[in-house]
Amino acid sequence: MRTVTTPAALQAAARISQILPGLQTTAVNLIDHGNTLADPRNWEGPKAQVFRAQIWPEVQHALTDLHANLTELARGITEINRRTAAAGS
């Protein structure tokens, strides 16, 4: 199979690789802060109960999935870059 990689593709892969760690960190930070808010020892009241019971479980799940997907994307881009470099040498 022939491999073609344009300069635009190389640049896009490099840029994504630069952006991903920050997004992964942001997802982890959001989960940590959300867990703090979901703890009734830290926040209690009607709005806190709605957050804890209705909002946070879904958001936490989405953020956890996002982090896993970003990690997989980072692995994939690393592998693509490795294969592209090997094909070019």
C-alpha positions as CSV (number, residue, x, y, z in Angstrom):
1,M,0.0,0.0,0.0
2,R,1.3,3.5,-0.9
3,T,1.6,6.0,1.9
4,V,1.1,9.7,1.1
5,T,1.5,12.4,3.7
6,T,1.3,16.0,2.7
7,P,3.0,18.8,4.7
8,A,-0.5,19.9,5.7
9,A,-1.2,16.5,7.2
10,L,2.1,16.5,9.0
11,Q,1.4,19.9,10.4
12,A,-2.1,19.0,11.5
13,A,-0.8,15.8,13.3
14,A,1.9,17.8,15.0
15,R,-0.6,20.5,16.1
16,I,-3.0,17.9,17.5
17,S,-0.2,16.3,19.4
18,Q,0.6,19.6,21.0
19,I,-3.1,20.3,21.9
20,L,-4.0,16.9,23.3
21,P,-2.1,17.0,26.6
22,G,-3.8,20.2,27.5
23,L,-7.2,18.8,26.7
24,Q,-6.5,15.7,28.7
25,T,-5.4,17.7,31.7
26,T,-8.5,19.9,31.4
27,A,-10.8,16.8,31.3
28,V,-9.1,15.4,34.5
29,N,-9.3,18.8,36.2
30,L,-13.0,19.2,35.4
31,I,-13.6,15.7,36.8
32,D,-11.7,16.5,40.0
33,H,-13.6,19.8,40.5
34,G,-16.9,18.2,39.7
35,N,-16.3,15.5,42.2
36,T,-15.6,18.1,44.8
37,L,-18.9,19.8,44.0
38,A,-20.7,16.5,44.1
39,D,-19.5,15.8,47.6
40,P,-22.3,16.9,50.0
41,R,-19.6,17.7,52.6
42,N,-18.4,20.5,50.2
43,W,-21.7,21.7,48.7
44,E,-25.2,21.1,49.9
45,G,-28.6,22.6,49.1
46,P,-31.3,22.2,46.5
47,K,-29.1,23.2,43.5
48,A,-26.3,20.9,44.9
49,Q,-28.7,18.0,45.1
50,V,-29.8,18.6,41.5
51,F,-26.1,18.8,40.4
52,R,-25.2,15.7,42.3
53,A,-28.1,13.5,41.2
54,Q,-29.0,14.8,37.7
55,I,-26.2,16.8,36.2
56,W,-22.9,15.5,37.4
57,P,-23.3,11.8,36.7
58,E,-23.9,12.4,33.0
59,V,-21.2,15.0,32.7
60,Q,-18.7,13.0,34.7
61,H,-19.3,10.0,32.4
62,A,-18.9,12.2,29.3
63,L,-15.7,13.7,30.6
64,T,-14.3,10.2,31.5
65,D,-15.1,9.0,27.9
66,L,-13.6,12.2,26.5
67,H,-10.4,11.6,28.4
68,A,-10.2,8.0,27.2
69,N,-10.9,9.0,23.6
70,L,-8.2,11.7,23.7
71,T,-5.7,9.2,25.1
72,E,-6.6,6.8,22.3
73,L,-6.3,9.6,19.7
74,A,-2.9,10.6,21.1
75,R,-1.7,7.0,20.7
76,G,-3.1,6.8,17.2
77,I,-1.3,10.0,16.1
78,T,1.9,8.8,17.7
79,E,1.7,5.6,15.7
80,I,0.8,7.4,12.5
81,N,3.7,9.7,12.9
82,R,6.0,6.8,13.6
83,R,4.8,4.9,10.5
84,T,5.0,7.9,8.3
85,A,8.6,8.6,9.5
86,A,9.6,5.0,8.9
87,A,8.0,5.0,5.4
88,G,9.9,8.1,4.5
89,S,13.3,6.8,5.5
